[in-house]
């Protein structure tokens, strides 16, 4: 189920996060990043991120698929975020996303 615009605004104000808990677990670390590009219609996001140590990936800028329950409509390039990412088969997937606190 997609989060509404009000859900994104509430998350921004309250520091809540969106999650796809079936893939990410409590051991998946939060990673800091900056949004470079958003393609809400394709459910993709480009993030300049810190190292994803749990995936043996250095800091870089790259595109990610985003879990369908995360609404990207209100997210803009330049936003500082924290996110969780996992490998879902051969796809790097953002499973949780929140504004940087």
C-alpha positions, -999 to 999 in steps of 0.1 A, spaced: 0 0 0 14 34 -9 19 61 17 -1 92 11 13 127 8 1 133 44 21 102 54 53 117 39 46 150 56 40 133 89 72 113 85 91 145 78 77 162 109 78 132 132 109 115 120 90 84 112 101 60 84 85 39 57 95 3 57 93 -30 38 101 -51 69 99 -84 50 133 -77 34 151 -54 58 156 -65 94 168 -47 125 204 -55 116 203 -36 83 220 -3 91 207 32 83 229 49 57 231 87 51 227 101 17 216 130 -5 189 126 -31 203 135 -66 173 125 -87 138 111 -82 118 92 -108 85 86 -89 68 71 -120 94 43 -122 98 41 -84 135 49 -86 158 72 -68 195 83 -73 213 88 -41 248 101 -33 254 78 -3 279 69 24 294 33 23 269 5 24 292 -16 46 267 -44 50 268 -48 12 306 -42 8 299 -11 -13 319 21 -11 304 56 -10 292 66 -44 263 80 -64 239 54 -78 204 46 -87 182 24 -65 148 7 -70 125 18 -42 100 -4 -24 65 1 -38 51 12 -4 74 43 -3 58 73 -19 84 94 -38 60 121 -50 71 147 -23 108 138 -23 131 163 -41 167 164 -53 189 179 -26 170 163 3 192 148 29 180 113 39 187 82 58 178 49 42 181 11 44 190 -9 13 191 -46 6 199 -69 -23 166 -83 -36 179 -108 -61 200 -88 -85 183 -55 -76 195 -30 -50 163 -20 -32 156 8 -7 133 -7 19 132 22 44 136 60 39 133 89 62 144 126 63 178 130 79 174 140 116 
